[in-house]
Amino acid sequence: MTIQPFRIDIPQTVLDDLQERLARTRWTDEVNDADWDYGTNLAYLRGLMDYWQHEFDWRAQEARLNQFDQFHAEVDGHGLHFIHERGKGPDPMPIALTHGWPDSFYRFHKIIPMLTDPEHYGGDPADSFDVVVPSVPGYGFSDRTTGKGFTSARTADLLARLMTEELGYERFGAHGGDVGSGVTEMLASAHAASLIGIHLTDVPYWHLFTIPQDGLSEAEQAYLEAGMRWQMEEGAYALMQSTKPQTPAFGLNDSPVGLAAWIVEKFRAWSACGGDLEQRFTKDELLTNIMIYWSTETIGSSFRIYYETGRAAPERFVERVDVPTGVAIFPEDIVPAPREFGERFFDVRSWTEMPRGGHFAALEEPELLVEDVRAFFRGLR
């Protein structure tokens, strides 16, 4: 039996070391009135780090996470951590939820109970799901990747084997955003017979680079232009992680302040927070996600899927996916795609323009996302 129960239990020595590092921080300066224009704001980060050092209770967060049924499995020689929560309705549909970067399996902690037990949240028990939430290889409590070639496609293959061979689901649904949308697309491309349908919160980013420049609608042309502008103005992190991922990993793995600065800047820039992070995320939520990276030392390995996928040119040119697809577009996401763009690559059965929310939809607008997932898969049961 390759599946074993798993509980999070970070050694106290790791927590003690973290406290020492926070206490010894050598702070950089910033220009006057910098705000967030140059990157993570110094005053905000000082406040967050003070909270991390003196008030944040990791053991309480750890206990909350351990309320989920968690497991570790050896799949094709790689250790995968995953949550597996059984649905409480009459015939739950299995669904795999795949996170992105710079989040983790924690992205889905609000929506897991809403999907497994819809009746408890005012929904129809017939809409229940068996929910599987893996930590992407190289992230969190899954094994760190040690060899070359761990692309989105390889990750999708492992997830398909987890769902079918290890957990015994003949067919299942899948949902993802960010890195998770790319993995979900690869699942549908390579394992279509096992997929009931897929649900995405974005069109995977690599399609910005794979379509012809002629025959585009005005909306598509505007989308591509916005994508190129965003790449120039905001995409330096992705270029670094795709080209020289090891270089930033040394500093970020060594400094909790550096790690927090790298991550929280993206949570602010990509969410519908109006410039105020804590309109959308509590300090505890931000730090719990950061702690998953810090305690497992996986910031460097989390970058590798960018590097490997960026070099696997054939997998970026995925032919049209014929698995039924639902898409929920949140207006404050990085660069929201128009429907006609998504229809170039997917069999779009549902396309929802959400009234609010950003990149981290499951954390920002869990009710909106869950209702869209329920509605889409309802017609495929």
C-alpha positions as CSV (number, residue, x, y, z in Angstrom):
1,M,0.0,0.0,0.0
2,T,1.6,3.2,-1.1
3,I,-0.9,5.6,0.6
4,Q,-0.1,6.5,4.2
5,P,-2.0,8.9,6.5
6,F,-0.2,12.2,7.0
7,R,-0.2,14.9,9.6
8,I,1.6,18.2,9.5
9,D,4.0,18.5,12.5
10,I,6.8,21.0,11.9
11,P,9.7,20.3,14.3
12,Q,10.1,22.9,17.1
13,T,13.7,23.4,16.0
14,V,12.4,24.9,12.7
15,L,10.1,27.3,14.6
16,D,12.9,28.3,17.0
17,D,15.3,28.9,14.1
18,L,12.7,31.1,12.4
19,Q,12.3,33.2,15.5
20,E,16.1,33.8,15.6
21,R,16.2,34.7,12.0
22,L,13.4,37.2,12.3
23,A,15.1,38.8,15.3
24,R,18.3,39.2,13.4
25,T,16.9,40.7,10.2
26,R,19.1,43.2,8.5
27,W,16.6,45.5,6.9
28,T,17.2,47.3,3.6
29,D,16.2,50.9,3.0
30,E,13.8,52.4,0.4
31,V,13.4,55.7,-1.3
32,N,11.1,58.4,0.2
33,D,7.4,57.9,-0.6
34,A,8.2,54.6,-2.3
35,D,4.8,53.0,-1.4
36,W,4.7,49.7,-3.4
37,D,6.1,51.2,-6.6
38,Y,9.5,49.6,-6.2
39,G,8.2,46.3,-4.9
40,T,7.2,45.2,-1.4
41,N,6.7,48.2,0.9
42,L,9.1,48.4,3.8
43,A,6.7,49.7,6.4
44,Y,4.1,47.1,5.6
45,L,6.6,44.3,5.6
46,R,8.0,45.4,9.0
47,G,4.6,45.3,10.5
48,L,3.8,41.8,9.0
49,M,7.2,40.5,10.2
50,D,6.6,41.9,13.7
51,Y,3.3,40.0,13.8
52,W,5.0,36.8,12.5
53,Q,7.6,37.0,15.3
54,H,5.4,38.0,18.2
55,E,1.8,37.1,17.6
56,F,1.4,34.5,14.8
57,D,0.5,31.0,16.2
58,W,1.7,28.4,13.7
59,R,0.6,25.5,16.0
60,A,-3.0,26.8,15.8
61,Q,-2.9,27.0,12.0
62,E,-1.3,23.6,11.9
63,A,-4.1,22.2,14.0
64,R,-6.7,23.7,11.6
65,L,-5.0,22.2,8.6
66,N,-4.8,18.8,10.3
67,Q,-8.6,18.8,10.5
68,F,-8.5,17.7,6.9
69,D,-7.8,14.1,6.0
70,Q,-4.3,14.2,4.6
71,F,-2.1,11.5,3.0
72,H,1.2,10.8,1.4
73,A,1.6,8.5,-1.6
74,E,4.4,7.2,-3.7
75,V,3.4,7.7,-7.3
76,D,5.8,6.7,-10.0
77,G,8.7,7.1,-7.5
78,H,7.6,10.6,-6.3
79,G,6.1,11.4,-3.0
80,L,2.8,13.3,-3.2
81,H,1.1,15.0,-0.3
82,F,-2.7,15.4,-0.7
83,I,-5.9,16.1,1.1
84,H,-8.7,13.6,0.4
85,E,-12.1,14.7,1.9
86,R,-15.1,12.5,1.1
87,G,-18.4,14.1,0.0
88,K,-21.5,13.8,2.1
89,G,-24.1,13.8,-0.6
90,P,-25.8,10.7,-2.2
91,D,-23.3,10.3,-5.0
92,P,-20.3,12.5,-4.7
93,M,-18.3,13.3,-7.8
94,P,-14.5,13.0,-7.5
95,I,-12.6,16.3,-8.2
96,A,-9.0,17.2,-8.1
97,L,-8.1,20.8,-7.2
98,T,-4.7,22.0,-8.3
99,H,-3.1,25.1,-6.9
100,G,-0.6,27.6,-8.4
101,W,2.3,29.8,-7.3
102,P,2.9,31.6,-4.9
103,D,0.1,29.8,-3.1
104,S,-0.1,26.1,-2.0
105,F,-2.8,23.5,-1.2
106,Y,-3.9,26.1,1.4
107,R,-5.5,28.0,-1.5
108,F,-8.5,25.7,-1.2
109,H,-9.0,25.4,2.5
110,K,-12.1,27.5,2.5
111,I,-13.9,25.7,-0.4
112,I,-13.1,22.1,0.5
113,P,-15.9,21.8,3.1
114,M,-18.3,23.8,0.8
115,L,-17.7,21.2,-2.0
116,T,-17.9,18.1,0.1
117,D,-20.9,19.2,2.2
118,P,-23.0,21.6,0.1
119,E,-26.1,21.1,2.2
120,H,-24.3,22.5,5.3
121,Y,-23.7,25.7,3.3
122,G,-27.3,26.0,1.9
123,G,-26.7,24.0,-1.2
124,D,-28.1,20.8,-2.7
125,P,-26.5,17.6,-1.4
126,A,-26.7,16.2,-4.9
127,D,-23.9,18.7,-5.8
128,S,-21.4,17.1,-3.4
129,F,-17.8,16.1,-4.4
130,D,-15.1,13.8,-3.1
131,V,-12.3,16.5,-3.0
132,V,-8.6,15.7,-3.7
133,V,-6.1,18.5,-3.2
134,P,-2.5,17.6,-4.0
135,S,0.5,19.6,-3.3
136,V,2.1,20.1,-6.7
137,P,5.5,18.3,-6.8
138,G,8.1,20.6,-5.4
139,Y,5.6,22.4,-3.3
140,G,4.6,22.1,0.4
141,F,4.7,18.6,1.8
142,S,5.1,16.8,-1.6
143,D,8.7,15.7,-2.3
144,R,11.0,18.3,-3.7
145,T,11.9,17.7,-7.4
146,T,15.5,16.5,-7.8
147,G,15.7,15.6,-11.5
148,K,15.2,17.5,-14.7
149,G,12.0,17.4,-16.7
150,F,9.3,17.9,-14.0
151,T,7.0,19.8,-16.3
152,S,3.3,20.6,-16.0
153,A,2.7,17.5,-18.2
154,R,4.7,15.3,-15.9
155,T,2.8,16.7,-12.9
156,A,-0.5,16.0,-14.7
157,D,0.5,12.4,-15.3
158,L,1.3,11.9,-11.6
159,L,-2.1,13.4,-10.7
160,A,-3.9,11.1,-13.1
161,R,-2.2,8.1,-11.6
162,L,-3.1,9.3,-8.1
163,M,-6.7,9.7,-9.0
164,T,-7.2,6.5,-11.0
165,E,-4.6,3.9,-9.9
166,E,-4.1,4.9,-6.2
167,L,-7.5,6.3,-5.3
168,G,-9.5,4.1,-7.7
169,Y,-11.6,6.7,-9.4
170,E,-12.5,5.6,-13.0
171,R,-13.4,9.2,-14.0
172,F,-13.1,12.5,-12.2
173,G,-13.4,16.3,-12.6
174,A,-10.5,18.7,-12.3
175,H,-10.2,22.4,-11.4
176,G,-7.1,24.7,-11.3
177,G,-5.8,28.2,-11.6
178,D,-2.4,29.7,-12.4
179,V,0.1,26.7,-12.5
180,G,-2.9,24.6,-11.7
181,S,-4.8,25.6,-14.8
182,G,-1.8,24.5,-16.9
183,V,-1.7,21.1,-15.1
184,T,-5.4,20.7,-15.5
185,E,-5.2,21.4,-19.3
186,M,-2.4,18.8,-19.5
187,L,-4.7,16.4,-17.6
188,A,-7.5,16.9,-20.1
189,S,-5.1,16.6,-23.1
190,A,-3.3,13.4,-22.1
191,H,-6.0,11.7,-20.0
192,A,-9.2,12.7,-21.6
193,A,-10.9,9.4,-21.1
194,S,-10.5,9.8,-17.3
195,L,-11.9,13.4,-17.2
196,I,-15.6,14.2,-16.7
197,G,-14.8,17.9,-17.2
198,I,-12.4,20.6,-16.3
199,H,-13.0,24.0,-14.6
200,L,-10.4,26.8,-14.8
201,T,-10.0,30.3,-13.5
202,D,-7.8,31.4,-16.3
203,V,-6.6,30.4,-19.8
204,P,-3.1,28.9,-19.2
205,Y,-0.5,31.6,-19.8
206,W,1.5,29.8,-22.4
207,H,-1.3,30.4,-24.9
208,L,-0.2,34.0,-25.0
209,F,2.7,32.8,-27.1
210,T,1.2,30.1,-29.2
211,I,-1.6,31.7,-31.4
212,P,-1.4,33.4,-34.8
213,Q,-1.4,37.2,-34.8
214,D,-3.9,37.3,-37.7
215,G,-7.6,36.6,-37.5
216,L,-7.9,37.9,-33.9
217,S,-11.0,39.6,-32.6
218,E,-10.6,43.1,-31.1
219,A,-11.0,41.6,-27.7
220,E,-8.3,39.0,-28.4
221,Q,-6.0,41.6,-29.8
222,A,-6.5,43.8,-26.7
223,Y,-5.9,40.8,-24.5
224,L,-2.6,39.9,-26.2
225,E,-1.4,43.4,-26.0
226,A,-2.3,43.7,-22.3
227,G,-0.5,40.4,-21.7
228,M,2.7,41.7,-23.4
229,R,2.5,44.9,-21.4
230,W,2.0,42.9,-18.2
231,Q,5.0,40.7,-19.0
232,M,7.2,43.8,-19.4
233,E,5.9,45.6,-16.3
234,E,5.2,42.8,-13.9
235,G,6.7,39.6,-15.3
236,A,10.3,39.8,-14.1
237,Y,9.7,37.2,-11.4
238,A,8.4,34.7,-14.0
239,L,11.4,35.3,-16.2
240,M,13.8,34.8,-13.3
241,Q,12.0,31.6,-12.2
242,S,11.9,30.4,-15.8
243,T,15.6,31.1,-16.5
244,K,17.7,31.1,-13.4
245,P,15.6,29.7,-10.6
246,Q,18.5,28.6,-8.5
247,T,19.8,32.1,-8.0
248,P,16.9,33.7,-6.1
249,A,16.4,30.4,-4.2
250,F,19.5,30.9,-2.2
251,G,18.4,34.1,-0.6
252,L,14.7,33.3,-0.3
253,N,15.4,29.9,1.4
254,D,17.7,31.6,3.9
255,S,15.7,34.7,4.8
256,P,12.1,34.6,6.1
257,V,11.8,38.3,5.4
258,G,13.0,37.9,1.8
259,L,10.6,35.0,1.3
260,A,7.7,37.0,2.7
261,A,8.6,40.0,0.5
262,W,8.7,37.8,-2.6
263,I,5.3,36.3,-1.9
264,V,3.2,39.0,-0.4
265,E,3.9,41.5,-3.2
266,K,2.2,39.0,-5.6
267,F,-0.8,38.6,-3.3
268,R,-1.2,42.4,-3.3
269,A,-0.7,42.9,-7.0
270,W,-2.9,40.0,-8.2
271,S,-5.9,40.2,-5.9
272,A,-8.9,42.5,-5.7
273,C,-7.6,44.2,-2.6
274,G,-7.5,47.8,-3.9
275,G,-3.9,48.2,-2.7
276,D,-4.7,47.1,0.8
277,L,-3.7,43.4,1.3
278,E,-5.7,42.9,4.4
279,Q,-8.9,43.9,2.8
280,R,-8.7,40.4,1.2
281,F,-6.3,38.3,3.4
282,T,-5.7,38.3,7.1
283,K,-2.2,38.3,8.4
284,D,-2.8,34.7,9.6
285,E,-3.7,33.6,6.0
286,L,-0.7,35.3,4.4
287,L,1.7,33.9,7.0
288,T,0.2,30.4,6.9
289,N,0.8,30.2,3.2
290,I,4.4,31.6,3.7
291,M,5.0,29.1,6.5
292,I,4.2,26.2,4.2
293,Y,7.1,27.3,1.9
294,W,9.4,28.2,4.8
295,S,9.0,25.1,6.9
296,T,9.4,22.7,4.0
297,E,12.2,24.7,2.3
298,T,10.4,24.5,-1.1
299,I,10.6,28.0,-2.5
300,G,13.4,26.9,-4.8
301,S,11.8,23.7,-5.9
302,S,8.5,25.6,-6.5
303,F,10.3,27.6,-9.2
304,R,11.4,24.6,-11.1
305,I,8.1,23.9,-12.9
306,Y,8.5,27.4,-14.5
307,Y,11.9,26.4,-15.7
308,E,11.1,22.9,-16.9
309,T,7.7,23.8,-18.6
310,G,9.3,26.8,-20.3
311,R,11.8,24.5,-22.0
312,A,9.4,21.8,-23.0
313,A,8.2,23.5,-26.2
314,P,6.1,20.7,-27.5
315,E,3.8,20.6,-24.5
316,R,3.1,24.3,-24.7
317,F,1.5,23.8,-28.1
318,V,-1.3,21.7,-26.9
319,E,-3.9,20.8,-29.5
320,R,-7.5,21.8,-28.7
321,V,-8.8,20.1,-25.6
322,D,-12.2,18.4,-26.2
323,V,-13.0,17.7,-22.6
324,P,-16.0,19.8,-21.5
325,T,-14.6,23.0,-20.0
326,G,-16.0,25.6,-17.6
327,V,-14.2,28.9,-17.1
328,A,-14.7,31.5,-14.3
329,I,-13.0,34.8,-15.1
330,F,-12.4,37.1,-12.1
331,P,-12.0,40.8,-13.1
332,E,-9.0,41.6,-11.0
333,D,-7.0,38.6,-12.1
334,I,-3.7,39.2,-13.8
335,V,-4.9,39.6,-17.4
336,P,-8.4,38.2,-17.9
337,A,-8.9,36.5,-21.2
338,P,-12.0,37.0,-23.5
339,R,-14.2,34.0,-24.2
340,E,-13.3,33.7,-27.9
341,F,-9.7,33.3,-26.9
342,G,-10.5,30.4,-24.5
343,E,-12.7,28.8,-27.2
344,R,-9.6,28.5,-29.4
345,F,-8.2,25.8,-27.1
346,F,-11.1,24.4,-25.1
347,D,-14.6,23.0,-25.5
348,V,-16.1,25.8,-23.5
349,R,-19.5,24.8,-22.1
350,S,-19.6,27.6,-19.5
351,W,-17.9,31.0,-19.3
352,T,-18.7,33.1,-16.3
353,E,-17.6,36.8,-15.9
354,M,-17.5,37.2,-12.2
355,P,-18.6,40.5,-10.6
356,R,-15.5,40.7,-8.3
357,G,-12.4,38.9,-7.2
358,G,-8.8,38.4,-8.4
359,H,-6.2,35.7,-9.0
360,F,-6.7,33.8,-5.7
361,A,-10.4,33.2,-6.2
362,A,-10.7,30.3,-3.8
363,L,-9.4,32.5,-1.0
364,E,-10.9,35.8,-2.1
365,E,-14.4,34.8,-3.3
366,P,-15.0,31.2,-2.2
367,E,-18.8,31.3,-2.5
368,L,-18.7,32.7,-6.1
369,L,-16.2,30.1,-7.1
370,V,-17.9,27.1,-5.5
371,E,-21.3,28.0,-7.0
372,D,-19.7,28.2,-10.5
373,V,-18.0,24.8,-10.0
374,R,-21.2,23.2,-8.8
375,A,-23.2,24.7,-11.6
376,F,-20.8,23.6,-14.3
377,F,-20.4,20.0,-13.1
378,R,-24.1,19.6,-12.3
379,G,-24.8,19.2,-16.0
380,L,-22.0,16.5,-16.3
381,R,-23.1,14.2,-13.5
